[in-house]
Amino acid sequence: MLAPREFKQRRSQATYEALLKAAARVFARRGFDAAQTPEIAAEAGVSTGAFYRYFPDKRAIFVE
């Protein structure tokens, strides 16, 4: 199990959590192979660039 991430700003924590929840919904709906990072970002209400500030790729968010 990965150690929980710590953030200095509440907004960063909220964005991270929104991305995780959005990814869970997108993966459940479309499956890992069909899921795309822009779709996860849009579902979370953030830009694709914001996604990549927190995760290097969709595999990383899937694992986390």
N, C-alpha and C positions, 0 to 999 in steps of 0.2 A: 504494500500500500504506500502511496506517495504521501509525503508530508504535506500538510495543508499550506497553501501559499499565504504569505502575509503581505499586506499592502499598507502604505502610509496614508493613503487617502481613501475615504469611504466610497468615493465615486469609482475608483479603480476596482475596489472589491465588488461593487454593484455591477460593473461592466463584466468582470470575470464571471460572476455568478449568472448573469443574464446569458452570456455566451454558453456556459455549461448547460443551462436549462434548454436553450434554443437548440443546441447540438443534440441533446437527447430527443427532442421532438422531431427534428429533421431526420436523424438516423432511424428513429422508429417508423417514420412515415415513408422514407425513401430507401432505406438500407445504406450500408456503408459505401458501397461502390457508386451509387447514384447521387449521394449527398455531395454538395459542393460548398466550399467555404463562403462564397458570396451569399448563398441561401441561408447559411447558418448566421452570418452577420446580419442580414436583413431581418431574420426572425428575431434576433436579439435587439434590433433597433440601433445597430451601430454600423459603421463603415467596414468594408473589407479590410482596409488598412488597420483598423482597430483590432480586428480579429488577429492579424499577424503580429501585433504588439504583444499579445498574450500567448499565442500558440504558433509554432512554426508551420504546422500543416494540420489537416483534418485527422490524421492518425493520432497526433498528440492530444487533441481534445477528446477523441474517442477513448483513448487509454485512460486519460485523467477522469 
